Amino acid sequence: MKKFDVSILTVSVLVLGLVVLGVSQAKESGDSTGAVVATIGNTNITQNQVYDEMKGNVGKEAMANIIATELIKLEGKAQGITVSDQELDKVINPVKEKLKTPEKFQEYLDEKGMDEKAFRERTRLLLQRDKLIEKAYPTTEKDITEYYEKNKEKLGGTLEQVRAQVEEKVKERNRRKNSKEWLDSMSKKYQVKVLDPALEAVPEKEE
């Protein structure tokens, strides 16, 4: 499966979802060409045309992100792993503080094409994913010690002095290393099947 991008629920994914909904509704109503969404002179542009174009350009990425989202939710529910509002605020509040004003924060949200509610839910999902991966591939004391020994000159302190920083770095590296394997295992567990070959991600080559 295509690697899960942190830009999940981007505008392109949302638009693709709306186009798919429009195509489904058109088919249900017996319209094989889809509703007209634009005109150029006497030429009509239909929802089906837009869907086919988007499917070829962003369809695989969108499908991979949608599947990953559902897998995270399903496994989070199965294991009882959630993200509290307090945990969410610990991540989002520093972003607000860095941007300094509500106006700057709104500009940040506008650039991402979402409102604050959507931004919080996306962040909650990513934190839930991180918890699930960390549980499946726990960081060990050996991992922490090895990272410190390799980077202690740059870190500039004893292990106990910089432990929090080292742990976060090691956890982040651990998540990146194991995210694809975790998603693949979840895909097998929940029997993911993409029925449209045009939307099925091409397997990534091993590096």
PyMOL CGO cylinders between C-alpha atoms (Angstrom):
from pymol import cmd
from pymol.cgo import CYLINDER

trace = [
    CYLINDER, 0.00, 0.00, 0.00, 1.11, 3.55, -0.66, 0.3, 1, 1, 1, 1, 1, 1,
    CYLINDER, 1.11, 3.55, -0.66, 2.71, 5.16, 2.36, 0.3, 1, 1, 1, 1, 1, 1,
    CYLINDER, 2.71, 5.16, 2.36, 0.30, 7.17, 4.48, 0.3, 1, 1, 1, 1, 1, 1,
    CYLINDER, 0.30, 7.17, 4.48, 0.92, 10.86, 3.88, 0.3, 1, 1, 1, 1, 1, 1,
    CYLINDER, 0.92, 10.86, 3.88, 0.62, 13.29, 6.79, 0.3, 1, 1, 1, 1, 1, 1,
    CYLINDER, 0.62, 13.29, 6.79, -1.30, 15.59, 4.45, 0.3, 1, 1, 1, 1, 1, 1,
    CYLINDER, -1.30, 15.59, 4.45, -4.30, 13.26, 4.81, 0.3, 1, 1, 1, 1, 1, 1,
    CYLINDER, -4.30, 13.26, 4.81, -7.66, 14.81, 3.93, 0.3, 1, 1, 1, 1, 1, 1,
    CYLINDER, -7.66, 14.81, 3.93, -6.12, 17.32, 1.58, 0.3, 1, 1, 1, 1, 1, 1,
    CYLINDER, -6.12, 17.32, 1.58, -8.37, 19.30, -0.73, 0.3, 1, 1, 1, 1, 1, 1,
    CYLINDER, -8.37, 19.30, -0.73, -7.73, 16.90, -3.60, 0.3, 1, 1, 1, 1, 1, 1,
    CYLINDER, -7.73, 16.90, -3.60, -8.94, 13.96, -1.50, 0.3, 1, 1, 1, 1, 1, 1,
    CYLINDER, -8.94, 13.96, -1.50, -12.05, 15.79, -0.41, 0.3, 1, 1, 1, 1, 1, 1,
    CYLINDER, -12.05, 15.79, -0.41, -12.83, 16.94, -3.93, 0.3, 1, 1, 1, 1, 1, 1,
    CYLINDER, -12.83, 16.94, -3.93, -12.35, 13.42, -5.26, 0.3, 1, 1, 1, 1, 1, 1,
    CYLINDER, -12.35, 13.42, -5.26, -14.80, 12.17, -2.64, 0.3, 1, 1, 1, 1, 1, 1,
    CYLINDER, -14.80, 12.17, -2.64, -17.38, 14.73, -3.73, 0.3, 1, 1, 1, 1, 1, 1,
    CYLINDER, -17.38, 14.73, -3.73, -16.91, 13.83, -7.38, 0.3, 1, 1, 1, 1, 1, 1,
    CYLINDER, -16.91, 13.83, -7.38, -17.28, 10.13, -6.59, 0.3, 1, 1, 1, 1, 1, 1,
    CYLINDER, -17.28, 10.13, -6.59, -20.49, 10.92, -4.69, 0.3, 1, 1, 1, 1, 1, 1,
    CYLINDER, -20.49, 10.92, -4.69, -21.78, 12.89, -7.68, 0.3, 1, 1, 1, 1, 1, 1,
    CYLINDER, -21.78, 12.89, -7.68, -20.96, 10.04, -10.07, 0.3, 1, 1, 1, 1, 1, 1,
    CYLINDER, -20.96, 10.04, -10.07, -22.68, 7.52, -7.80, 0.3, 1, 1, 1, 1, 1, 1,
    CYLINDER, -22.68, 7.52, -7.80, -25.79, 9.67, -7.60, 0.3, 1, 1, 1, 1, 1, 1,
    CYLINDER, -25.79, 9.67, -7.60, -25.79, 10.11, -11.37, 0.3, 1, 1, 1, 1, 1, 1,
    CYLINDER, -25.79, 10.11, -11.37, -25.58, 6.36, -11.90, 0.3, 1, 1, 1, 1, 1, 1,
    CYLINDER, -25.58, 6.36, -11.90, -28.36, 5.74, -9.40, 0.3, 1, 1, 1, 1, 1, 1,
    CYLINDER, -28.36, 5.74, -9.40, -30.56, 8.19, -11.25, 0.3, 1, 1, 1, 1, 1, 1,
    CYLINDER, -30.56, 8.19, -11.25, -29.86, 6.43, -14.55, 0.3, 1, 1, 1, 1, 1, 1,
    CYLINDER, -29.86, 6.43, -14.55, -27.69, 9.22, -16.00, 0.3, 1, 1, 1, 1, 1, 1,
    CYLINDER, -27.69, 9.22, -16.00, -24.73, 7.44, -17.65, 0.3, 1, 1, 1, 1, 1, 1,
    CYLINDER, -24.73, 7.44, -17.65, -22.88, 10.64, -18.50, 0.3, 1, 1, 1, 1, 1, 1,
    CYLINDER, -22.88, 10.64, -18.50, -23.15, 12.37, -15.13, 0.3, 1, 1, 1, 1, 1, 1,
    CYLINDER, -23.15, 12.37, -15.13, -24.38, 15.82, -14.23, 0.3, 1, 1, 1, 1, 1, 1,
    CYLINDER, -24.38, 15.82, -14.23, -22.98, 18.78, -16.15, 0.3, 1, 1, 1, 1, 1, 1,
    CYLINDER, -22.98, 18.78, -16.15, -20.52, 20.73, -13.96, 0.3, 1, 1, 1, 1, 1, 1,
    CYLINDER, -20.52, 20.73, -13.96, -19.15, 23.19, -16.55, 0.3, 1, 1, 1, 1, 1, 1,
    CYLINDER, -19.15, 23.19, -16.55, -19.74, 24.35, -20.11, 0.3, 1, 1, 1, 1, 1, 1,
    CYLINDER, -19.74, 24.35, -20.11, -17.34, 25.54, -22.80, 0.3, 1, 1, 1, 1, 1, 1,
    CYLINDER, -17.34, 25.54, -22.80, -19.39, 27.03, -25.60, 0.3, 1, 1, 1, 1, 1, 1,
    CYLINDER, -19.39, 27.03, -25.60, -21.76, 24.26, -26.58, 0.3, 1, 1, 1, 1, 1, 1,
    CYLINDER, -21.76, 24.26, -26.58, -19.59, 21.57, -24.95, 0.3, 1, 1, 1, 1, 1, 1,
    CYLINDER, -19.59, 21.57, -24.95, -20.62, 20.12, -21.59, 0.3, 1, 1, 1, 1, 1, 1,
    CYLINDER, -20.62, 20.12, -21.59, -18.14, 18.93, -18.96, 0.3, 1, 1, 1, 1, 1, 1,
    CYLINDER, -18.14, 18.93, -18.96, -19.71, 16.19, -16.84, 0.3, 1, 1, 1, 1, 1, 1,
    CYLINDER, -19.71, 16.19, -16.84, -19.00, 14.82, -13.39, 0.3, 1, 1, 1, 1, 1, 1,
    CYLINDER, -19.00, 14.82, -13.39, -17.92, 11.55, -14.96, 0.3, 1, 1, 1, 1, 1, 1,
    CYLINDER, -17.92, 11.55, -14.96, -15.27, 13.34, -17.02, 0.3, 1, 1, 1, 1, 1, 1,
    CYLINDER, -15.27, 13.34, -17.02, -13.96, 15.14, -13.95, 0.3, 1, 1, 1, 1, 1, 1,
    CYLINDER, -13.96, 15.14, -13.95, -13.92, 11.90, -11.96, 0.3, 1, 1, 1, 1, 1, 1,
    CYLINDER, -13.92, 11.90, -11.96, -12.04, 10.01, -14.68, 0.3, 1, 1, 1, 1, 1, 1,
    CYLINDER, -12.04, 10.01, -14.68, -9.47, 12.80, -14.91, 0.3, 1, 1, 1, 1, 1, 1,
    CYLINDER, -9.47, 12.80, -14.91, -8.97, 13.04, -11.17, 0.3, 1, 1, 1, 1, 1, 1,
    CYLINDER, -8.97, 13.04, -11.17, -8.86, 9.27, -10.78, 0.3, 1, 1, 1, 1, 1, 1,
    CYLINDER, -8.86, 9.27, -10.78, -5.91, 9.15, -13.14, 0.3, 1, 1, 1, 1, 1, 1,
    CYLINDER, -5.91, 9.15, -13.14, -4.07, 12.01, -11.44, 0.3, 1, 1, 1, 1, 1, 1,
    CYLINDER, -4.07, 12.01, -11.44, -4.75, 11.73, -7.70, 0.3, 1, 1, 1, 1, 1, 1,
    CYLINDER, -4.75, 11.73, -7.70, -6.97, 8.68, -7.39, 0.3, 1, 1, 1, 1, 1, 1,
    CYLINDER, -6.97, 8.68, -7.39, -4.35, 6.26, -6.08, 0.3, 1, 1, 1, 1, 1, 1,
    CYLINDER, -4.35, 6.26, -6.08, -3.09, 8.69, -3.45, 0.3, 1, 1, 1, 1, 1, 1,
    CYLINDER, -3.09, 8.69, -3.45, -6.63, 9.55, -2.39, 0.3, 1, 1, 1, 1, 1, 1,
    CYLINDER, -6.63, 9.55, -2.39, -7.62, 5.90, -2.12, 0.3, 1, 1, 1, 1, 1, 1,
    CYLINDER, -7.62, 5.90, -2.12, -4.49, 5.06, -0.10, 0.3, 1, 1, 1, 1, 1, 1,
    CYLINDER, -4.49, 5.06, -0.10, -5.21, 7.91, 2.33, 0.3, 1, 1, 1, 1, 1, 1,
    CYLINDER, -5.21, 7.91, 2.33, -8.88, 7.00, 2.69, 0.3, 1, 1, 1, 1, 1, 1,
    CYLINDER, -8.88, 7.00, 2.69, -8.00, 3.35, 3.38, 0.3, 1, 1, 1, 1, 1, 1,
    CYLINDER, -8.00, 3.35, 3.38, -5.29, 4.34, 5.88, 0.3, 1, 1, 1, 1, 1, 1,
    CYLINDER, -5.29, 4.34, 5.88, -7.75, 6.62, 7.68, 0.3, 1, 1, 1, 1, 1, 1,
    CYLINDER, -7.75, 6.62, 7.68, -10.27, 3.82, 8.05, 0.3, 1, 1, 1, 1, 1, 1,
    CYLINDER, -10.27, 3.82, 8.05, -7.63, 1.32, 9.19, 0.3, 1, 1, 1, 1, 1, 1,
    CYLINDER, -7.63, 1.32, 9.19, -6.45, 3.69, 11.93, 0.3, 1, 1, 1, 1, 1, 1,
    CYLINDER, -6.45, 3.69, 11.93, -10.02, 4.20, 13.14, 0.3, 1, 1, 1, 1, 1, 1,
    CYLINDER, -10.02, 4.20, 13.14, -10.83, 0.49, 13.08, 0.3, 1, 1, 1, 1, 1, 1,
    CYLINDER, -10.83, 0.49, 13.08, -7.66, -0.60, 14.89, 0.3, 1, 1, 1, 1, 1, 1,
    CYLINDER, -7.66, -0.60, 14.89, -7.91, 2.27, 17.36, 0.3, 1, 1, 1, 1, 1, 1,
    CYLINDER, -7.91, 2.27, 17.36, -11.43, 1.15, 18.25, 0.3, 1, 1, 1, 1, 1, 1,
    CYLINDER, -11.43, 1.15, 18.25, -10.37, -2.51, 18.43, 0.3, 1, 1, 1, 1, 1, 1,
    CYLINDER, -10.37, -2.51, 18.43, -7.54, -1.71, 20.87, 0.3, 1, 1, 1, 1, 1, 1,
    CYLINDER, -7.54, -1.71, 20.87, -9.33, 1.06, 22.75, 0.3, 1, 1, 1, 1, 1, 1,
    CYLINDER, -9.33, 1.06, 22.75, -6.63, 3.56, 21.80, 0.3, 1, 1, 1, 1, 1, 1,
    CYLINDER, -6.63, 3.56, 21.80, -7.91, 7.12, 21.69, 0.3, 1, 1, 1, 1, 1, 1,
    CYLINDER, -7.91, 7.12, 21.69, -6.54, 10.67, 21.83, 0.3, 1, 1, 1, 1, 1, 1,
    CYLINDER, -6.54, 10.67, 21.83, -7.95, 12.98, 24.49, 0.3, 1, 1, 1, 1, 1, 1,
    CYLINDER, -7.95, 12.98, 24.49, -8.66, 16.68, 23.98, 0.3, 1, 1, 1, 1, 1, 1,
    CYLINDER, -8.66, 16.68, 23.98, -5.84, 17.42, 26.43, 0.3, 1, 1, 1, 1, 1, 1,
    CYLINDER, -5.84, 17.42, 26.43, -3.35, 15.43, 24.34, 0.3, 1, 1, 1, 1, 1, 1,
    CYLINDER, -3.35, 15.43, 24.34, -4.61, 17.19, 21.23, 0.3, 1, 1, 1, 1, 1, 1,
    CYLINDER, -4.61, 17.19, 21.23, -4.22, 20.63, 22.81, 0.3, 1, 1, 1, 1, 1, 1,
    CYLINDER, -4.22, 20.63, 22.81, -0.59, 19.84, 23.71, 0.3, 1, 1, 1, 1, 1, 1,
    CYLINDER, -0.59, 19.84, 23.71, 0.12, 19.53, 19.99, 0.3, 1, 1, 1, 1, 1, 1,
    CYLINDER, 0.12, 19.53, 19.99, -2.13, 22.25, 18.58, 0.3, 1, 1, 1, 1, 1, 1,
    CYLINDER, -2.13, 22.25, 18.58, -1.60, 25.00, 21.17, 0.3, 1, 1, 1, 1, 1, 1,
    CYLINDER, -1.60, 25.00, 21.17, 2.14, 25.35, 20.39, 0.3, 1, 1, 1, 1, 1, 1,
    CYLINDER, 2.14, 25.35, 20.39, 1.19, 25.83, 16.71, 0.3, 1, 1, 1, 1, 1, 1,
    CYLINDER, 1.19, 25.83, 16.71, -1.14, 28.66, 17.70, 0.3, 1, 1, 1, 1, 1, 1,
    CYLINDER, -1.14, 28.66, 17.70, 1.51, 30.18, 19.98, 0.3, 1, 1, 1, 1, 1, 1,
    CYLINDER, 1.51, 30.18, 19.98, 4.12, 30.06, 17.22, 0.3, 1, 1, 1, 1, 1, 1,
    CYLINDER, 4.12, 30.06, 17.22, 1.77, 31.82, 14.80, 0.3, 1, 1, 1, 1, 1, 1,
    CYLINDER, 1.77, 31.82, 14.80, 1.03, 34.41, 17.55, 0.3, 1, 1, 1, 1, 1, 1,
    CYLINDER, 1.03, 34.41, 17.55, -2.38, 35.71, 16.40, 0.3, 1, 1, 1, 1, 1, 1,
    CYLINDER, -2.38, 35.71, 16.40, -5.76, 34.11, 15.56, 0.3, 1, 1, 1, 1, 1, 1,
    CYLINDER, -5.76, 34.11, 15.56, -5.52, 35.74, 12.12, 0.3, 1, 1, 1, 1, 1, 1,
    CYLINDER, -5.52, 35.74, 12.12, -2.20, 34.04, 11.38, 0.3, 1, 1, 1, 1, 1, 1,
    CYLINDER, -2.20, 34.04, 11.38, -3.60, 30.72, 12.57, 0.3, 1, 1, 1, 1, 1, 1,
    CYLINDER, -3.60, 30.72, 12.57, -6.60, 31.17, 10.27, 0.3, 1, 1, 1, 1, 1, 1,
    CYLINDER, -6.60, 31.17, 10.27, -4.25, 31.87, 7.37, 0.3, 1, 1, 1, 1, 1, 1,
    CYLINDER, -4.25, 31.87, 7.37, -2.42, 28.64, 8.23, 0.3, 1, 1, 1, 1, 1, 1,
    CYLINDER, -2.42, 28.64, 8.23, -5.72, 26.74, 8.15, 0.3, 1, 1, 1, 1, 1, 1,
    CYLINDER, -5.72, 26.74, 8.15, -6.74, 28.40, 4.88, 0.3, 1, 1, 1, 1, 1, 1,
    CYLINDER, -6.74, 28.40, 4.88, -3.49, 27.26, 3.28, 0.3, 1, 1, 1, 1, 1, 1,
    CYLINDER, -3.49, 27.26, 3.28, -4.35, 23.70, 4.29, 0.3, 1, 1, 1, 1, 1, 1,
    CYLINDER, -4.35, 23.70, 4.29, -7.91, 24.07, 3.00, 0.3, 1, 1, 1, 1, 1, 1,
    CYLINDER, -7.91, 24.07, 3.00, -9.67, 23.26, 6.26, 0.3, 1, 1, 1, 1, 1, 1,
    CYLINDER, -9.67, 23.26, 6.26, -11.28, 24.82, 9.30, 0.3, 1, 1, 1, 1, 1, 1,
    CYLINDER, -11.28, 24.82, 9.30, -10.09, 24.36, 12.89, 0.3, 1, 1, 1, 1, 1, 1,
    CYLINDER, -10.09, 24.36, 12.89, -12.47, 21.46, 13.54, 0.3, 1, 1, 1, 1, 1, 1,
    CYLINDER, -12.47, 21.46, 13.54, -11.13, 19.52, 10.55, 0.3, 1, 1, 1, 1, 1, 1,
    CYLINDER, -11.13, 19.52, 10.55, -7.56, 20.37, 11.55, 0.3, 1, 1, 1, 1, 1, 1,
    CYLINDER, -7.56, 20.37, 11.55, -8.14, 19.02, 15.06, 0.3, 1, 1, 1, 1, 1, 1,
    CYLINDER, -8.14, 19.02, 15.06, -9.68, 15.81, 13.76, 0.3, 1, 1, 1, 1, 1, 1,
    CYLINDER, -9.68, 15.81, 13.76, -6.83, 15.27, 11.31, 0.3, 1, 1, 1, 1, 1, 1,
    CYLINDER, -6.83, 15.27, 11.31, -4.29, 15.85, 14.08, 0.3, 1, 1, 1, 1, 1, 1,
    CYLINDER, -4.29, 15.85, 14.08, -6.21, 13.51, 16.40, 0.3, 1, 1, 1, 1, 1, 1,
    CYLINDER, -6.21, 13.51, 16.40, -6.09, 10.81, 13.72, 0.3, 1, 1, 1, 1, 1, 1,
    CYLINDER, -6.09, 10.81, 13.72, -2.34, 11.19, 13.25, 0.3, 1, 1, 1, 1, 1, 1,
    CYLINDER, -2.34, 11.19, 13.25, -1.72, 11.02, 17.00, 0.3, 1, 1, 1, 1, 1, 1,
    CYLINDER, -1.72, 11.02, 17.00, -3.88, 7.90, 17.18, 0.3, 1, 1, 1, 1, 1, 1,
    CYLINDER, -3.88, 7.90, 17.18, -1.84, 6.39, 14.35, 0.3, 1, 1, 1, 1, 1, 1,
    CYLINDER, -1.84, 6.39, 14.35, 1.39, 7.20, 16.22, 0.3, 1, 1, 1, 1, 1, 1,
    CYLINDER, 1.39, 7.20, 16.22, 0.10, 5.51, 19.38, 0.3, 1, 1, 1, 1, 1, 1,
    CYLINDER, 0.10, 5.51, 19.38, -0.86, 2.39, 17.45, 0.3, 1, 1, 1, 1, 1, 1,
    CYLINDER, -0.86, 2.39, 17.45, 2.51, 2.12, 15.72, 0.3, 1, 1, 1, 1, 1, 1,
    CYLINDER, 2.51, 2.12, 15.72, 4.40, 2.77, 18.95, 0.3, 1, 1, 1, 1, 1, 1,
    CYLINDER, 4.40, 2.77, 18.95, 2.43, 0.00, 20.65, 0.3, 1, 1, 1, 1, 1, 1,
    CYLINDER, 2.43, 0.00, 20.65, 3.14, -2.42, 17.80, 0.3, 1, 1, 1, 1, 1, 1,
    CYLINDER, 3.14, -2.42, 17.80, 6.82, -1.44, 17.59, 0.3, 1, 1, 1, 1, 1, 1,
    CYLINDER, 6.82, -1.44, 17.59, 7.81, -0.17, 21.05, 0.3, 1, 1, 1, 1, 1, 1,
    CYLINDER, 7.81, -0.17, 21.05, 10.91, 1.94, 21.53, 0.3, 1, 1, 1, 1, 1, 1,
    CYLINDER, 10.91, 1.94, 21.53, 13.45, 0.15, 23.73, 0.3, 1, 1, 1, 1, 1, 1,
    CYLINDER, 13.45, 0.15, 23.73, 16.08, 1.44, 26.12, 0.3, 1, 1, 1, 1, 1, 1,
    CYLINDER, 16.08, 1.44, 26.12, 18.67, -0.01, 23.74, 0.3, 1, 1, 1, 1, 1, 1,
    CYLINDER, 18.67, -0.01, 23.74, 17.28, 2.16, 20.92, 0.3, 1, 1, 1, 1, 1, 1,
    CYLINDER, 17.28, 2.16, 20.92, 17.53, 5.26, 23.12, 0.3, 1, 1, 1, 1, 1, 1,
    CYLINDER, 17.53, 5.26, 23.12, 21.07, 4.48, 24.29, 0.3, 1, 1, 1, 1, 1, 1,
    CYLINDER, 21.07, 4.48, 24.29, 22.33, 3.73, 20.78, 0.3, 1, 1, 1, 1, 1, 1,
    CYLINDER, 22.33, 3.73, 20.78, 20.88, 6.97, 19.41, 0.3, 1, 1, 1, 1, 1, 1,
    CYLINDER, 20.88, 6.97, 19.41, 22.42, 8.95, 22.25, 0.3, 1, 1, 1, 1, 1, 1,
    CYLINDER, 22.42, 8.95, 22.25, 25.87, 7.39, 21.77, 0.3, 1, 1, 1, 1, 1, 1,
    CYLINDER, 25.87, 7.39, 21.77, 25.82, 8.25, 18.07, 0.3, 1, 1, 1, 1, 1, 1,
    CYLINDER, 25.82, 8.25, 18.07, 24.66, 11.82, 18.62, 0.3, 1, 1, 1, 1, 1, 1,
    CYLINDER, 24.66, 11.82, 18.62, 25.87, 12.80, 22.11, 0.3, 1, 1, 1, 1, 1, 1,
    CYLINDER, 25.87, 12.80, 22.11, 28.33, 15.45, 20.89, 0.3, 1, 1, 1, 1, 1, 1,
    CYLINDER, 28.33, 15.45, 20.89, 25.58, 17.20, 18.96, 0.3, 1, 1, 1, 1, 1, 1,
    CYLINDER, 25.58, 17.20, 18.96, 23.08, 16.78, 21.83, 0.3, 1, 1, 1, 1, 1, 1,
    CYLINDER, 23.08, 16.78, 21.83, 25.43, 18.45, 24.30, 0.3, 1, 1, 1, 1, 1, 1,
    CYLINDER, 25.43, 18.45, 24.30, 24.45, 16.83, 27.59, 0.3, 1, 1, 1, 1, 1, 1,
    CYLINDER, 24.45, 16.83, 27.59, 24.22, 13.60, 29.52, 0.3, 1, 1, 1, 1, 1, 1,
    CYLINDER, 24.22, 13.60, 29.52, 21.61, 11.04, 28.55, 0.3, 1, 1, 1, 1, 1, 1,
    CYLINDER, 21.61, 11.04, 28.55, 19.46, 11.94, 31.54, 0.3, 1, 1, 1, 1, 1, 1,
    CYLINDER, 19.46, 11.94, 31.54, 19.65, 15.63, 30.68, 0.3, 1, 1, 1, 1, 1, 1,
    CYLINDER, 19.65, 15.63, 30.68, 18.50, 15.12, 27.08, 0.3, 1, 1, 1, 1, 1, 1,
    CYLINDER, 18.50, 15.12, 27.08, 16.41, 11.96, 27.54, 0.3, 1, 1, 1, 1, 1, 1,
    CYLINDER, 16.41, 11.96, 27.54, 13.08, 13.57, 26.58, 0.3, 1, 1, 1, 1, 1, 1,
    CYLINDER, 13.08, 13.57, 26.58, 14.57, 14.94, 23.36, 0.3, 1, 1, 1, 1, 1, 1,
    CYLINDER, 14.57, 14.94, 23.36, 16.25, 11.63, 22.53, 0.3, 1, 1, 1, 1, 1, 1,
    CYLINDER, 16.25, 11.63, 22.53, 13.08, 9.60, 23.21, 0.3, 1, 1, 1, 1, 1, 1,
    CYLINDER, 13.08, 9.60, 23.21, 11.03, 11.80, 20.88, 0.3, 1, 1, 1, 1, 1, 1,
    CYLINDER, 11.03, 11.80, 20.88, 13.64, 11.53, 18.11, 0.3, 1, 1, 1, 1, 1, 1,
    CYLINDER, 13.64, 11.53, 18.11, 13.85, 7.75, 18.47, 0.3, 1, 1, 1, 1, 1, 1,
    CYLINDER, 13.85, 7.75, 18.47, 10.06, 7.34, 18.53, 0.3, 1, 1, 1, 1, 1, 1,
    CYLINDER, 10.06, 7.34, 18.53, 9.72, 9.49, 15.42, 0.3, 1, 1, 1, 1, 1, 1,
    CYLINDER, 9.72, 9.49, 15.42, 12.37, 7.46, 13.60, 0.3, 1, 1, 1, 1, 1, 1,
    CYLINDER, 12.37, 7.46, 13.60, 10.75, 4.22, 14.76, 0.3, 1, 1, 1, 1, 1, 1,
    CYLINDER, 10.75, 4.22, 14.76, 7.34, 5.34, 13.45, 0.3, 1, 1, 1, 1, 1, 1,
    CYLINDER, 7.34, 5.34, 13.45, 8.75, 6.25, 10.04, 0.3, 1, 1, 1, 1, 1, 1,
    CYLINDER, 8.75, 6.25, 10.04, 10.63, 2.98, 9.81, 0.3, 1, 1, 1, 1, 1, 1,
    CYLINDER, 10.63, 2.98, 9.81, 7.62, 0.79, 10.65, 0.3, 1, 1, 1, 1, 1, 1,
    CYLINDER, 7.62, 0.79, 10.65, 4.64, 2.73, 9.27, 0.3, 1, 1, 1, 1, 1, 1,
    CYLINDER, 4.64, 2.73, 9.27, 4.49, 0.87, 5.96, 0.3, 1, 1, 1, 1, 1, 1,
    CYLINDER, 4.49, 0.87, 5.96, 4.81, -2.55, 7.60, 0.3, 1, 1, 1, 1, 1, 1,
    CYLINDER, 4.81, -2.55, 7.60, 2.10, -1.61, 10.11, 0.3, 1, 1, 1, 1, 1, 1,
    CYLINDER, 2.10, -1.61, 10.11, -0.29, -0.46, 7.37, 0.3, 1, 1, 1, 1, 1, 1,
    CYLINDER, -0.29, -0.46, 7.37, 0.38, -3.61, 5.36, 0.3, 1, 1, 1, 1, 1, 1,
    CYLINDER, 0.38, -3.61, 5.36, -0.41, -5.76, 8.40, 0.3, 1, 1, 1, 1, 1, 1,
    CYLINDER, -0.41, -5.76, 8.40, -3.62, -3.81, 9.03, 0.3, 1, 1, 1, 1, 1, 1,
    CYLINDER, -3.62, -3.81, 9.03, -4.61, -4.21, 5.37, 0.3, 1, 1, 1, 1, 1, 1,
    CYLINDER, -4.61, -4.21, 5.37, -4.30, -7.97, 5.74, 0.3, 1, 1, 1, 1, 1, 1,
    CYLINDER, -4.30, -7.97, 5.74, -6.10, -8.01, 9.09, 0.3, 1, 1, 1, 1, 1, 1,
    CYLINDER, -6.10, -8.01, 9.09, -9.09, -6.08, 7.75, 0.3, 1, 1, 1, 1, 1, 1,
    CYLINDER, -9.09, -6.08, 7.75, -8.97, -7.68, 4.30, 0.3, 1, 1, 1, 1, 1, 1,
    CYLINDER, -8.97, -7.68, 4.30, -8.66, -4.50, 2.25, 0.3, 1, 1, 1, 1, 1, 1,
    CYLINDER, -8.66, -4.50, 2.25, -9.71, -4.93, -1.38, 0.3, 1, 1, 1, 1, 1, 1,
    CYLINDER, -9.71, -4.93, -1.38, -9.60, -2.15, -3.97, 0.3, 1, 1, 1, 1, 1, 1,
    CYLINDER, -9.60, -2.15, -3.97, -12.15, -3.15, -6.59, 0.3, 1, 1, 1, 1, 1, 1,
    CYLINDER, -12.15, -3.15, -6.59, -11.16, -0.56, -9.20, 0.3, 1, 1, 1, 1, 1, 1,
    CYLINDER, -11.16, -0.56, -9.20, -7.67, -1.40, -10.61, 0.3, 1, 1, 1, 1, 1, 1,
    CYLINDER, -7.67, -1.40, -10.61, -7.17, 2.25, -11.55, 0.3, 1, 1, 1, 1, 1, 1,
    CYLINDER, -7.17, 2.25, -11.55, -7.27, 3.17, -7.84, 0.3, 1, 1, 1, 1, 1, 1,
    CYLINDER, -7.27, 3.17, -7.84, -4.98, 0.43, -6.59, 0.3, 1, 1, 1, 1, 1, 1,
    CYLINDER, -4.98, 0.43, -6.59, -1.59, 1.76, -5.51, 0.3, 1, 1, 1, 1, 1, 1,
    CYLINDER, -1.59, 1.76, -5.51, 1.48, 0.28, -7.16, 0.3, 1, 1, 1, 1, 1, 1,
    CYLINDER, 1.48, 0.28, -7.16, 3.60, -1.52, -4.53, 0.3, 1, 1, 1, 1, 1, 1,
    CYLINDER, 3.60, -1.52, -4.53, 6.62, 0.52, -3.48, 0.3, 1, 1, 1, 1, 1, 1,
    CYLINDER, 6.62, 0.52, -3.48, 10.06, -0.81, -4.33, 0.3, 1, 1, 1, 1, 1, 1,
    CYLINDER, 10.06, -0.81, -4.33, 12.25, -1.79, -1.44, 0.3, 1, 1, 1, 1, 1, 1,
    CYLINDER, 12.25, -1.79, -1.44, 15.17, 0.60, -0.94, 0.3, 1, 1, 1, 1, 1, 1,
]
cmd.load_cgo(trace, "trace")
